[in-house]
Amino acid sequence: MSQVFDYESSLHRMGDDKELFQEMIGLLESDAPSLLDTLQRARQAGDHANVQRAAHTLKGLAANFGAERAVGAAADVERLAKAHQESGMDVAVQKLGGALTELISALASERSGGRVVLGK
């Protein structure tokens, strides 16, 4: 089993400020779904620049939590969009959506005191 996110490193990255950590969870929860929607709409429109931009922003949000799967998935989408490469994009976007859902779920558990940080 591997970690969905790295609690200790995340907290340290945020100056060991637990209140800021909670605020960052809220930011991810509120921004990730709309960014993923923007990414998918841009993809349907063939707007590679906006796909790349949304993936890059999602990568940064996930990086705040040391969420390697989400960061990697966002980086894959970003790379494919930058290269205007459609082959593999469907799978990459699906992986990104799944990794973000997993991250948000794990962070919601953290927020409620569950400290669930392990993935499948």
MMTF fields as JSON, N, C-alpha, C and O atoms, coordinates in Angstrom:
{
  "mmtfVersion": "1.0.0",
  "mmtfProducer": "UNKNOWN",
  "numBonds": 479,
  "numAtoms": 480,
  "numGroups": 120,
  "numChains": 1,
  "numModels": 1,
  "chainsPerModel": [1],
  "groupsPerChain": [120],
  "chainIdList": ["A"],
  "bondAtomList": [4, 2, 8, 6, 12, 10, 16, 14, 20, 18, 24, 22, 28, 26, 32, 30, 36, 34, 40, 38, 44, 42, 48, 46, 52, 50, 56, 54, 60, 58, 64, 62, 68, 66, 72, 70, 76, 74, 80, 78, 84, 82, 88, 86, 92, 90, 96, 94, 100, 98, 104, 102, 108, 106, 112, 110, 116, 114, 120, 118, 124, 122, 128, 126, 132, 130, 136, 134, 140, 138, 144, 142, 148, 146, 152, 150, 156, 154, 160, 158, 164, 162, 168, 166, 172, 170, 176, 174, 180, 178, 184, 182, 188, 186, 192, 190, 196, 194, 200, 198, 204, 202, 208, 206, 212, 210, 216, 214, 220, 218, 224, 222, 228, 226, 232, 230, 236, 234, 240, 238, 244, 242, 248, 246, 252, 250, 256, 254, 260, 258, 264, 262, 268, 266, 272, 270, 276, 274, 280, 278, 284, 282, 288, 286, 292, 290, 296, 294, 300, 298, 304, 302, 308, 306, 312, 310, 316, 314, 320, 318, 324, 322, 328, 326, 332, 330, 336, 334, 340, 338, 344, 342, 348, 346, 352, 350, 356, 354, 360, 358, 364, 362, 368, 366, 372, 370, 376, 374, 380, 378, 384, 382, 388, 386, 392, 390, 396, 394, 400, 398, 404, 402, 408, 406, 412, 410, 416, 414, 420, 418, 424, 422, 428, 426, 432, 430, 436, 434, 440, 438, 444, 442, 448, 446, 452, 450, 456, 454, 460, 458, 464, 462, 468, 466, 472, 470, 476, 474],
  "bondOrderList": [1, 1, 1, 1, 1, 1, 1, 1, 1, 1, 1, 1, 1, 1, 1, 1, 1, 1, 1, 1, 1, 1, 1, 1, 1, 1, 1, 1, 1, 1, 1, 1, 1, 1, 1, 1, 1, 1, 1, 1, 1, 1, 1, 1, 1, 1, 1, 1, 1, 1, 1, 1, 1, 1, 1, 1, 1, 1, 1, 1, 1, 1, 1, 1, 1, 1, 1, 1, 1, 1, 1, 1, 1, 1, 1, 1, 1, 1, 1, 1, 1, 1, 1, 1, 1, 1, 1, 1, 1, 1, 1, 1, 1, 1, 1, 1, 1, 1, 1, 1, 1, 1, 1, 1, 1, 1, 1, 1, 1, 1, 1, 1, 1, 1, 1, 1, 1, 1, 1],
  "groupList": [{"groupName": "MET", "atomNameList": ["N", "CA", "C", "O"], "elementList": ["N", "C", "C", "O"], "formalChargeList": [0, 0, 0, 0], "bondAtomList": [1, 0, 2, 1, 3, 2], "bondOrderList": [1, 1, 2], "singleLetterCode": "M", "chemCompType": "L-PEPTIDE LINKING"}, {"groupName": "SER", "atomNameList": ["N", "CA", "C", "O"], "elementList": ["N", "C", "C", "O"], "formalChargeList": [0, 0, 0, 0], "bondAtomList": [1, 0, 2, 1, 3, 2], "bondOrderList": [1, 1, 2], "singleLetterCode": "S", "chemCompType": "L-PEPTIDE LINKING"}, {"groupName": "GLN", "atomNameList": ["N", "CA", "C", "O"], "elementList": ["N", "C", "C", "O"], "formalChargeList": [0, 0, 0, 0], "bondAtomList": [1, 0, 2, 1, 3, 2], "bondOrderList": [1, 1, 2], "singleLetterCode": "Q", "chemCompType": "L-PEPTIDE LINKING"}, {"groupName": "VAL", "atomNameList": ["N", "CA", "C", "O"], "elementList": ["N", "C", "C", "O"], "formalChargeList": [0, 0, 0, 0], "bondAtomList": [1, 0, 2, 1, 3, 2], "bondOrderList": [1, 1, 2], "singleLetterCode": "V", "chemCompType": "L-PEPTIDE LINKING"}, {"groupName": "PHE", "atomNameList": ["N", "CA", "C", "O"], "elementList": ["N", "C", "C", "O"], "formalChargeList": [0, 0, 0, 0], "bondAtomList": [1, 0, 2, 1, 3, 2], "bondOrderList": [1, 1, 2], "singleLetterCode": "F", "chemCompType": "L-PEPTIDE LINKING"}, {"groupName": "ASP", "atomNameList": ["N", "CA", "C", "O"], "elementList": ["N", "C", "C", "O"], "formalChargeList": [0, 0, 0, 0], "bondAtomList": [1, 0, 2, 1, 3, 2], "bondOrderList": [1, 1, 2], "singleLetterCode": "D", "chemCompType": "L-PEPTIDE LINKING"}, {"groupName": "TYR", "atomNameList": ["N", "CA", "C", "O"], "elementList": ["N", "C", "C", "O"], "formalChargeList": [0, 0, 0, 0], "bondAtomList": [1, 0, 2, 1, 3, 2], "bondOrderList": [1, 1, 2], "singleLetterCode": "Y", "chemCompType": "L-PEPTIDE LINKING"}, {"groupName": "GLU", "atomNameList": ["N", "CA", "C", "O"], "elementList": ["N", "C", "C", "O"], "formalChargeList": [0, 0, 0, 0], "bondAtomList": [1, 0, 2, 1, 3, 2], "bondOrderList": [1, 1, 2], "singleLetterCode": "E", "chemCompType": "L-PEPTIDE LINKING"}, {"groupName": "LEU", "atomNameList": ["N", "CA", "C", "O"], "elementList": ["N", "C", "C", "O"], "formalChargeList": [0, 0, 0, 0], "bondAtomList": [1, 0, 2, 1, 3, 2], "bondOrderList": [1, 1, 2], "singleLetterCode": "L", "chemCompType": "L-PEPTIDE LINKING"}, {"groupName": "HIS", "atomNameList": ["N", "CA", "C", "O"], "elementList": ["N", "C", "C", "O"], "formalChargeList": [0, 0, 0, 0], "bondAtomList": [1, 0, 2, 1, 3, 2], "bondOrderList": [1, 1, 2], "singleLetterCode": "H", "chemCompType": "L-PEPTIDE LINKING"}, {"groupName": "ARG", "atomNameList": ["N", "CA", "C", "O"], "elementList": ["N", "C", "C", "O"], "formalChargeList": [0, 0, 0, 0], "bondAtomList": [1, 0, 2, 1, 3, 2], "bondOrderList": [1, 1, 2], "singleLetterCode": "R", "chemCompType": "L-PEPTIDE LINKING"}, {"groupName": "GLY", "atomNameList": ["N", "CA", "C", "O"], "elementList": ["N", "C", "C", "O"], "formalChargeList": [0, 0, 0, 0], "bondAtomList": [1, 0, 2, 1, 3, 2], "bondOrderList": [1, 1, 2], "singleLetterCode": "G", "chemCompType": "PEPTIDE LINKING"}, {"groupName": "LYS", "atomNameList": ["N", "CA", "C", "O"], "elementList": ["N", "C", "C", "O"], "formalChargeList": [0, 0, 0, 0], "bondAtomList": [1, 0, 2, 1, 3, 2], "bondOrderList": [1, 1, 2], "singleLetterCode": "K", "chemCompType": "L-PEPTIDE LINKING"}, {"groupName": "ILE", "atomNameList": ["N", "CA", "C", "O"], "elementList": ["N", "C", "C", "O"], "formalChargeList": [0, 0, 0, 0], "bondAtomList": [1, 0, 2, 1, 3, 2], "bondOrderList": [1, 1, 2], "singleLetterCode": "I", "chemCompType": "L-PEPTIDE LINKING"}, {"groupName": "ALA", "atomNameList": ["N", "CA", "C", "O"], "elementList": ["N", "C", "C", "O"], "formalChargeList": [0, 0, 0, 0], "bondAtomList": [1, 0, 2, 1, 3, 2], "bondOrderList": [1, 1, 2], "singleLetterCode": "A", "chemCompType": "L-PEPTIDE LINKING"}, {"groupName": "PRO", "atomNameList": ["N", "CA", "C", "O"], "elementList": ["N", "C", "C", "O"], "formalChargeList": [0, 0, 0, 0], "bondAtomList": [1, 0, 2, 1, 3, 2], "bondOrderList": [1, 1, 2], "singleLetterCode": "P", "chemCompType": "L-PEPTIDE LINKING"}, {"groupName": "THR", "atomNameList": ["N", "CA", "C", "O"], "elementList": ["N", "C", "C", "O"], "formalChargeList": [0, 0, 0, 0], "bondAtomList": [1, 0, 2, 1, 3, 2], "bondOrderList": [1, 1, 2], "singleLetterCode": "T", "chemCompType": "L-PEPTIDE LINKING"}, {"groupName": "ASN", "atomNameList": ["N", "CA", "C", "O"], "elementList": ["N", "C", "C", "O"], "formalChargeList": [0, 0, 0, 0], "bondAtomList": [1, 0, 2, 1, 3, 2], "bondOrderList": [1, 1, 2], "singleLetterCode": "N", "chemCompType": "L-PEPTIDE LINKING"}],
  "groupTypeList": [0, 1, 2, 3, 4, 5, 6, 7, 1, 1, 8, 9, 10, 0, 11, 5, 5, 12, 7, 8, 4, 2, 7, 0, 13, 11, 8, 8, 7, 1, 5, 14, 15, 1, 8, 8, 5, 16, 8, 2, 10, 14, 10, 2, 14, 11, 5, 9, 14, 17, 3, 2, 10, 14, 14, 9, 16, 8, 12, 11, 8, 14, 14, 17, 4, 11, 14, 7, 10, 14, 3, 11, 14, 14, 14, 5, 3, 7, 10, 8, 14, 12, 14, 9, 2, 7, 1, 11, 0, 5, 3, 14, 3, 2, 12, 8, 11, 11, 14, 8, 16, 7, 8, 13, 1, 14, 8, 14, 1, 7, 10, 1, 11, 11, 10, 3, 3, 8, 11, 12],
  "groupIdList": [1, 2, 3, 4, 5, 6, 7, 8, 9, 10, 11, 12, 13, 14, 15, 16, 17, 18, 19, 20, 21, 22, 23, 24, 25, 26, 27, 28, 29, 30, 31, 32, 33, 34, 35, 36, 37, 38, 39, 40, 41, 42, 43, 44, 45, 46, 47, 48, 49, 50, 51, 52, 53, 54, 55, 56, 57, 58, 59, 60, 61, 62, 63, 64, 65, 66, 67, 68, 69, 70, 71, 72, 73, 74, 75, 76, 77, 78, 79, 80, 81, 82, 83, 84, 85, 86, 87, 88, 89, 90, 91, 92, 93, 94, 95, 96, 97, 98, 99, 100, 101, 102, 103, 104, 105, 106, 107, 108, 109, 110, 111, 112, 113, 114, 115, 116, 117, 118, 119, 120],
  "secStructList": [7, 7, 5, 1, 1, 7, 2, 2, 2, 2, 2, 2, 2, 6, 6, 6, 7, 2, 2, 2, 2, 2, 2, 2, 2, 2, 2, 2, 2, 2, 2, 2, 2, 2, 2, 2, 2, 2, 2, 2, 2, 2, 2, 2, 6, 6, 7, 2, 2, 2, 2, 2, 2, 2, 2, 2, 2, 2, 2, 2, 2, 2, 2, 6, 6, 6, 7, 2, 2, 2, 2, 2, 2, 2, 2, 2, 2, 2, 2, 2, 2, 2, 6, 6, 7, 7, 6, 6, 2, 2, 2, 2, 2, 2, 2, 2, 2, 2, 2, 2, 2, 2, 2, 2, 2, 2, 2, 2, 2, 2, 2, 6, 6, 7, 7, 7, 7, 5, 7, 7],
  "xCoordList": [0.844, 0.0, 0.888, 1.927, 0.464, 1.227, 0.36, -0.867, 1.017, 0.303, -0.45, 0.026, -1.625, -2.381, -1.78, -1.644, -1.422, -0.742, 0.2, 0.104, 1.103, 2.118, 1.791, 2.125, 1.136, 0.68, 1.826, 1.767, 2.853, 3.948, 4.652, 4.904, 4.964, 5.638, 4.726, 5.174, 3.446, 2.486, 2.409, 2.477, 2.269, 2.179, 3.449, 3.392, 4.586, 5.872, 5.955, 6.398, 5.529, 5.548, 4.693, 4.933, 3.693, 2.781, 3.158, 2.322, 4.437, 4.93, 4.398, 4.311, 4.036, 3.457, 2.21, 1.891, 1.522, 0.306, -0.906, -1.298, -1.494, -2.618, -3.845, -4.628, -4.009, -5.135, -4.953, -5.906, -3.734, -3.451, -3.653, -4.187, -3.226, -3.416, -4.9, -5.263, -5.753, -7.198, -7.729, -8.593, -7.216, -7.632, -7.234, -7.99, -6.055, -5.585, -6.433, -6.667, -6.888, -7.815, -9.083, -9.567, -9.61, -10.812, -10.594, -11.484, -9.423, -9.097, -9.089, -9.649, -8.459, -8.44, -9.854, -10.234, -10.632, -11.999, -12.857, -13.703, -12.644, -13.467, -12.942, -13.733, -11.635, -11.065, -10.858, -11.008, -10.523, -10.195, -11.358, -11.134, -12.582, -13.662, -13.887, -14.099, -13.847, -14.077, -12.892, -13.079, -11.68, -10.52, -10.567, -10.214, -10.999, -11.133, -12.215, -12.061, -13.299, -14.359, -13.842, -14.124, -13.091, -12.492, -11.571, -11.585, -10.774, -9.857, -10.634, -10.262, -11.699, -12.475, -13.186, -13.258, -13.707, -14.351, -13.324, -13.6, -12.153, -11.086, -10.645, -10.374, -10.579, -10.182, -11.188, -10.803, -12.472, -13.516, -13.451, -13.782, -13.022, -12.908, -11.596, -11.381, -10.721, -9.422, -8.479, -7.542, -8.733, -7.944, -6.808, -6.92, -5.728, -4.609, -3.985, -3.545, -3.946, -3.335, -4.099, -3.49, -5.426, -6.208, -6.221, -6.33, -6.114, -5.95, -4.643, -4.596, -3.589, -2.273, -2.296, -1.746, -2.919, -2.981, -3.743, -3.299, -4.889, -5.688, -4.932, -4.93, -4.293, -3.517, -2.36, -2.057, -1.721, -0.602, -1.084, -0.425, -2.216, -2.772, -3.152, -2.893, -3.768, -4.123, -2.873, -2.86, -1.837, -0.567, -0.032, 0.437, -0.098, 0.364, -0.463, 0.081, -1.786, -2.658, -2.339, -2.259, -2.159, -1.86, -0.471, -0.251, 0.466, 1.843, 1.904, 2.78, 0.98, 0.939, 0.809, 1.228, 0.23, -0.024, 0.898, 0.721, 1.87, 2.776, 2.039, 2.416, 0.993, 0.132, 0.735, 0.388, 1.627, 2.412, 1.562, 1.846, 0.535, -0.296, -1.025, -1.068, -1.59, -2.31, -1.352, -1.663, -0.202, 0.799, 1.257, 1.338, 1.553, 2.007, 0.951, 1.261, -0.296, -1.388, -1.583, -1.787, -1.522, -1.654, -0.485, -0.668, 0.708, 1.888, 1.746, 2.147, 1.178, 0.953, -0.013, 0.244, -1.115, -2.083, -1.424, -1.594, -0.679, 0.004, 0.976, 1.018, 1.743, 2.726, 2.036, 2.463, 0.969, 0.238, -0.383, -0.35, -0.943, -1.555, -0.498, -0.726, 0.641, 1.717, 2.175, 2.497, 2.2, 2.631, 1.474, 1.667, 0.273, -0.931, -1.155, -1.552, -0.899, -0.99, -2.305, -2.546, -3.139, -4.434, -4.315, -5.078, -3.361, -3.179, -2.804, -1.801, -3.615, -3.365, -4.011, -3.98, -4.597, -5.174, -6.392, -6.552, -7.256, -8.446, -8.042, -8.594, -7.091, -6.625, -5.987, -6.222, -5.19, -4.511, -5.518, -5.364, -6.544, -7.567, -8.353, -8.68, -8.658, -9.358, -8.514, -9.028, -7.221, -6.328, -6.264, -6.257, -6.218, -6.179, -7.461, -7.402, -8.6, -9.866, -9.928, -10.368, -9.487, -9.479, -8.523, -8.848, -7.341, -6.345, -6.83, -6.603, -7.496, -8.019, -9.161, -9.248, -10.023, -11.116, -10.55, -11.013, -9.548, -8.894, -8.246, -8.362, -7.568, -6.912, -7.929, -7.766, -8.957, -9.978, -10.647, -10.923, -10.908, -11.511, -10.584, -11.027, -9.31, -8.346, -8.189, -8.084, -8.174, -8.051, -9.311, -9.231, -10.469, -11.721, -11.697, -12.163, -11.15, -11.02, -10.053, -10.29, -8.979, -8.007, -8.687, -8.493, -9.482, -10.171, -11.098, -11.238, -11.732, -12.671, -11.962, -12.608, -10.644, -9.891, -9.571, -9.022, -9.906, -9.686, -8.263, -7.895, -7.457, -6.045, -5.878, -4.933, -6.797, -6.654, -5.794, -6.216, -4.604, -3.696, -3.233, -2.439, -3.713, -3.266, -4.238, -5.452, -3.692, -4.506, -4.717, -4.393, -5.265, -5.562, -4.317, -4.364],
  "yCoordList": [-1.179, 0.0, 1.241, 1.283, 2.231, 3.458, 4.611, 4.518, 5.679, 6.826, 7.58, 7.719, 8.062, 8.944, 10.339, 11.039, 10.737, 12.012, 11.858, 10.902, 12.804, 12.757, 13.831, 15.004, 13.398, 14.335, 15.14, 16.368, 14.464, 15.151, 16.161, 17.294, 15.755, 16.677, 17.838, 18.977, 17.536, 18.588, 19.624, 20.829, 19.134, 20.032, 20.853, 22.057, 20.21, 20.92, 21.98, 23.101, 21.625, 22.556, 23.784, 24.866, 23.602, 24.695, 25.342, 25.944, 25.208, 25.854, 25.246, 25.931, 23.965, 23.265, 23.967, 23.894, 24.647, 25.392, 24.523, 24.422, 23.901, 22.987, 23.71, 23.132, 24.961, 25.735, 25.973, 25.851, 26.31, 26.486, 25.175, 25.165, 24.073, 22.757, 22.522, 22.073, 22.821, 22.654, 23.581, 23.188, 24.801, 25.746, 25.235, 25.382, 24.638, 24.106, 22.911, 22.719, 22.114, 21.019, 21.619, 21.148, 22.651, 23.317, 23.892, 23.824, 24.455, 25.008, 23.905, 24.071, 22.793, 21.67, 21.164, 20.936, 20.99, 20.486, 21.412, 20.942, 22.711, 23.649, 23.865, 24.049, 23.845, 24.185, 22.996, 23.14, 21.841, 20.697, 20.282, 20.079, 20.15, 19.731, 20.714, 20.289, 22.013, 22.976, 23.006, 23.202, 22.814, 22.75, 21.51, 21.57, 20.396, 19.178, 19.352, 18.888, 20.013, 20.302, 21.221, 20.995, 22.249, 23.156, 22.39, 22.604, 21.498, 20.683, 19.846, 19.779, 19.215, 18.342, 19.143, 18.697, 20.317, 21.164, 21.67, 21.713, 22.051, 22.509, 21.372, 21.58, 20.196, 19.031, 18.783, 18.536, 18.847, 18.646, 19.709, 19.447, 20.904, 22.008, 21.979, 22.794, 21.05, 20.982, 22.097, 22.437, 22.665, 23.785, 23.243, 23.185, 22.854, 22.228, 23.151, 22.686, 24.444, 25.387, 25.397, 25.406, 25.396, 25.411, 24.057, 23.997, 22.977, 21.659, 21.645, 21.219, 22.114, 22.154, 23.037, 22.66, 24.188, 25.133, 24.539, 24.644, 23.918, 23.323, 22.159, 22.017, 21.33, 20.205, 20.701, 20.123, 21.768, 22.332, 22.848, 22.634, 23.515, 24.031, 22.891, 22.954, 21.847, 20.674, 19.998, 19.525, 19.956, 19.371, 20.145, 19.543, 21.453, 22.27, 22.078, 21.998, 22.003, 21.772, 20.444, 20.358, 19.405, 18.076, 18.027, 17.326, 18.768, 18.782, 19.349, 18.976, 20.247, 20.785, 19.678, 19.84, 18.557, 17.457, 16.259, 15.207, 16.419, 15.304, 14.112, 12.964, 14.384, 13.341, 12.875, 13.382, 11.918, 11.513, 11.012, 11.348, 10.224, 9.711, 10.843, 10.885, 11.748, 12.869, 13.791, 14.262, 14.049, 14.896, 14.248, 14.912, 12.962, 12.25, 12.219, 12.399, 11.989, 11.954, 13.326, 13.423, 14.377, 15.732, 16.063, 16.705, 15.626, 15.857, 15.143, 15.68, 13.933, 13.203, 13.962, 14.105, 14.445, 15.203, 16.479, 16.838, 17.155, 18.386, 18.123, 18.877, 17.055, 16.704, 16.394, 16.866, 15.599, 15.244, 16.476, 16.617, 17.359, 18.578, 19.476, 20.054, 19.59, 20.432, 19.914, 20.696, 18.592, 17.965, 17.835, 17.325, 18.293, 18.166, 16.704, 16.395, 15.825, 14.389, 13.853, 13.911, 13.338, 12.79, 11.341, 10.892, 10.621, 9.223, 9.129, 9.694, 8.418, 8.255, 9.31, 9.198, 10.333, 11.424, 10.958, 11.346, 10.132, 9.655, 8.934, 9.193, 8.043, 7.278, 8.214, 8.076, 9.155, 10.088, 10.938, 11.156, 11.414, 12.236, 11.388, 11.862, 10.151, 9.265, 8.999, 9.007, 8.765, 8.546, 9.784, 9.681, 10.945, 12.191, 12.344, 12.665, 12.123, 12.225, 11.261, 11.623, 10.033, 9.036, 9.392, 9.23, 9.878, 10.253, 11.445, 11.502, 12.394, 13.553, 13.142, 13.624, 12.266, 11.776, 11.066, 11.277, 10.226, 9.507, 10.489, 10.321, 11.508, 12.497, 13.283, 13.442, 13.765, 14.545, 13.706, 14.198, 12.45, 11.545, 11.333, 11.378, 11.104, 10.884, 12.146, 12.065, 13.304, 14.555, 14.857, 15.414, 14.496, 14.683, 13.828, 14.246, 12.63, 11.757, 12.376, 12.33, 12.944, 13.633, 14.79, 14.993, 15.54, 16.701, 16.283, 16.999, 15.123, 14.658, 13.883, 13.366, 13.809, 13.168, 11.714, 11.055, 11.191, 9.778, 9.39, 8.227, 10.329, 10.083, 8.896, 8.121, 8.747, 7.717, 8.301, 9.231, 7.77, 8.283, 7.202, 7.471, 5.995, 4.906, 4.66, 4.757, 4.337, 4.032, 2.543, 1.761, 2.171, 0.761, 0.04, -1.156],
  "zCoordList": [0.0, 0.0, 0.0, 0.66, -0.741, -0.796, -0.311, -0.269, 0.047, 0.576, -0.502, -1.628, -0.146, -1.022, -0.925, -1.929, 0.297, 0.507, 1.686, 2.456, 1.816, 2.863, 3.908, 3.744, 4.973, 5.998, 6.606, 6.652, 7.065, 7.751, 6.854, 7.265, 5.641, 4.712, 4.329, 4.2, 4.15, 3.812, 4.921, 4.679, 6.12, 7.269, 7.405, 7.656, 7.242, 7.313, 6.212, 6.46, 5.0, 3.863, 4.159, 3.624, 5.019, 5.364, 6.69, 7.365, 7.052, 8.26, 9.535, 10.555, 9.502, 10.645, 11.187, 12.374, 10.275, 10.619, 10.278, 9.115, 11.299, 11.074, 10.53, 9.776, 10.91, 10.387, 8.886, 8.116, 8.475, 7.055, 6.303, 5.194, 6.91, 6.297, 6.02, 4.933, 6.99, 6.819, 5.726, 4.942, 5.674, 4.63, 3.247, 2.287, 3.146, 1.871, 1.43, 0.237, 2.391, 2.055, 1.442, 0.412, 2.078, 1.564, 0.173, -0.676, -0.064, -1.377, -2.437, -3.521, -2.118, -3.051, -3.313, -4.461, -2.246, -2.386, -3.248, -4.009, -3.135, -3.898, -5.314, -6.239, -5.499, -6.809, -7.735, -8.948, -7.209, -8.07, -8.985, -10.179, -8.476, -9.381, -10.531, -11.667, -10.258, -11.343, -12.309, -13.51, -11.798, -12.689, -13.571, -14.748, -13.009, -13.802, -14.859, -15.989, -14.501, -15.462, -16.574, -17.751, -16.199, -17.178, -18.115, -19.328, -17.547, -18.335, -19.343, -20.515, -18.898, -19.782, -20.877, -22.022, -20.53, -21.549, -22.556, -23.755, -22.081, -22.98, -23.895, -25.077, -23.344, -24.141, -25.253, -26.396, -24.928, -25.935, -27.025, -28.181, -26.647, -27.605, -28.371, -29.268, -28.025, -28.685, -28.261, -28.983, -27.079, -26.556, -25.68, -24.456, -26.333, -25.63, -24.58, -23.529, -24.858, -23.91, -22.586, -21.516, -22.657, -21.413, -20.722, -19.497, -21.473, -20.856, -20.083, -18.93, -20.725, -20.086, -18.836, -17.802, -18.927, -17.803, -16.616, -15.473, -16.893, -15.814, -15.172, -13.949, -15.996, -15.455, -14.6, -13.556, -15.043, -14.28, -12.915, -11.898, -12.904, -11.648, -10.717, -9.515, -11.268, -10.457, -9.913, -8.777, -10.714, -10.269, -9.066, -8.1, -9.119, -8.005, -6.751, -5.649, -6.912, -5.758, -5.09, -3.865, -5.909, -5.362, -4.746, -3.759, -5.324, -4.811, -3.398, -2.618, -3.06, -1.697, -0.659, 0.487, -1.064, -0.144, -0.376, 0.238, -1.252, -1.536, -2.12, -1.884, -2.878, -3.453, -4.781, -5.847, -4.697, -5.863, -7.03, -8.18, -6.761, -7.864, -8.572, -9.801, -7.812, -8.427, -9.166, -10.26, -8.585, -9.24, -10.544, -11.577, -10.495, -11.686, -12.779, -13.957, -12.386, -13.363, -14.002, -15.212, -13.201, -13.743, -14.668, -15.702, -14.296, -15.137, -16.476, -17.509, -16.469, -17.721, -18.63, -19.825, -18.075, -18.868, -19.393, -20.558, -18.534, -18.937, -20.099, -21.07, -19.981, -21.015, -22.336, -23.39, -22.28, -23.495, -24.152, -25.375, -23.343, -23.884, -24.519, -25.581, -23.878, -24.413, -25.776, -26.67, -25.925, -27.181, -28.18, -29.283, -27.801, -28.637, -29.016, -30.14, -28.077, -28.308, -27.749, -26.544, -28.624, -28.21, -27.743, -26.888, -28.306, -27.938, -26.463, -26.027, -25.713, -24.285, -23.405, -22.18, -24.016, -23.224, -22.43, -21.273, -23.03, -22.3, -21.014, -19.945, -21.132, -19.971, -18.951, -17.75, -19.415, -18.502, -17.73, -16.528, -18.423, -17.759, -16.762, -15.675, -17.115, -16.183, -14.936, -13.817, -15.137, -13.995, -13.116, -11.889, -13.738, -12.967, -12.155, -10.968, -12.768, -12.04, -10.87, -9.779, -11.101, -10.023, -8.907, -7.731, -9.265, -8.252, -7.432, -6.224, -8.082, -7.347, -6.418, -5.288, -6.885, -6.038, -4.815, -3.694, -5.041, -3.943, -2.956, -1.742, -3.482, -2.629, -1.812, -0.602, -2.455, -1.749, -0.673, 0.421, -0.976, 0.008, 1.206, 2.354, 0.936, 2.018, 2.86, 4.084, 2.217, 2.962, 3.759, 4.854, 3.226, 3.973, 5.233, 6.293, 5.1, 6.267, 7.277, 8.484, 6.782, 7.647, 8.368, 9.566, 7.625, 8.195, 9.325, 10.317, 9.176, 10.197, 11.312, 12.223, 11.234, 12.301, 12.069, 12.951, 10.885, 10.607, 10.311, 10.474, 9.879, 9.541, 8.598, 8.74, 7.627, 6.611, 5.505, 4.817, 5.327, 4.311, 3.354, 2.453, 3.534, 2.683, 1.555, 1.731, 0.385, -0.781, -0.917, -0.023, -2.056, -2.34, -2.775, -3.059]
}
